[in-house]
Amino acid sequence: MFYPAEADACANLVTRSLEGARPSPPGEAKVIVAPHAGHVYSGAIAGTAYAPLAARSDRIRCVVMLGPAHRAGFAGMATTSAAAWASPLGTVPVDWPAIEPLLALPHVRVADRAFAQEHSLEVQIPFLQRVLGDAAIVPILVGDAREDDVAGVLERLWGGPETLILVSTDLSHFHDYDTARQMDTGTAKLIELMRPEKIDGERACGHRGLGGALKRAQALDLRVTALDVRNSGDTSGSKDRVVGYGAFAMEYADTARLADGDRARLLDAARASLAFGADNGRAMRATLGSGLSPALTAMRASFVTVRIGDKLRGCWGSVRARQPLLRDVVANAYKAGFEDPRFGPMTKEGVAAARLGISVLSTPRPIRCADEADLLRQLRPDRDGLILQEGERRGLFLPSVWRQVPRPAQFVRQLKRKAGLAPDHWSDSLRVFRFTAESFSGSSRPH
């Protein structure tokens, strides 16, 4: 029903989907999200999620699969008693040693009947076979389950680089083309912002599995990128009543790295923003054209630092993502050059001499600590950026500050001063957050 039954035809269709994949940012996704419609409808989008995995086919040995149950209603999560799954391309083994411990959980059970007519996981199998060869699977259908329970199952199965998490979901269902595009664009932003509480069954049929994966992504400091978001009206079929599809990748933020071309484009955009401000006395309006890398249009928070020689000339940034990365960098570059209250507005000569630094921030995560000593024990020098907040007072240090302030106690006390707090201040209402950052820099050149 969803792909050709004949082996060569099935293999050829999957191969075309992989070869037609849209360019993806470099990185090693721990979690991918792929659609599960018929391959002629969503295969091209799924191919974009799967194609980058080919480079890791010798390392990924197990795929944990989460998909919605469309045809059987049940509480919790279900797995299968099968020892292997078959497709026209052969069989893949089920990793029973990984599954057996899960059956002790009250919300996980074997329920073969739930799989009898279910397609959300089965349509992924030919892609996995083509890209990862004989990697084993852990198939899990998510019924009426709490996202926290799904996240708990993923925590047990998370593993290391040998384990990939696959979330199977489509996006909006049966709207007209323009309505679907608007909805799915909004859903993609919510996924990148890791806001599972805002994503329901109207936005994604696999929202419970997706929500559990996003909760784990929050806890473990992953960042999410929408690689391709389209619908059946784009791929095959009428535009009157379409289904939305999305391919997403989640990678560890502290090891993520933008492509060199994306870094250069962001530095150029920051330089252009400063030059425009010096020439016109106002901020430049950034527009997102077609053909941009998904990394540049992803919802991200950034900081832009301006230096002349070895002296700071301005710094401005966003604590939390509110807009696409390219726009955020353009806005923060202008503010660093012209609105930092510690410095006057930059001149054209200053812009020409400036060296720019850009930091792409991960989503801040709260640090639960009983007192300052507990906080100091949890800090990771050279890796953690830190935010301290007491009421309306807030201070932020990027991870790069560790180079000037290498001792944790000194790092925290200077951050308190920046927030307008006493160096020895501590209270039960003090909130502390950590984040990581990808940082890079380059010399400015006139535009």
MOGICOR-V588382 format. One record per helix or strand. SS is the DSSP state (2 for helix, 1 for strand). FROM is the first residue (numbers start at 1). LEN is the number of residues. Records with the same first field share a line. If there is no record, write none. Layout:
SS=FROM-LEN + FROM-LEN
//
This chain:
2=7-13 + 39-18 + 96-9 + 112-4 + 122-11 + 147-11 + 177-16 + 196-3 + 207-13 + 232-4 + 260-21 + 294-4 + 325-14 + 348-6 + 372-7 + 399-5 + 408-11
1=31-4 + 62-7 + 75-1 + 77-3 + 84-4 + 90-5 + 108-3 + 136-7 + 144-1 + 163-6 + 173-3 + 222-10 + 242-11 + 299-1 + 301-8 + 311-7 + 324-1 + 354-8 + 365-2 + 385-6 + 393-5 + 431-5 + 437-7
//
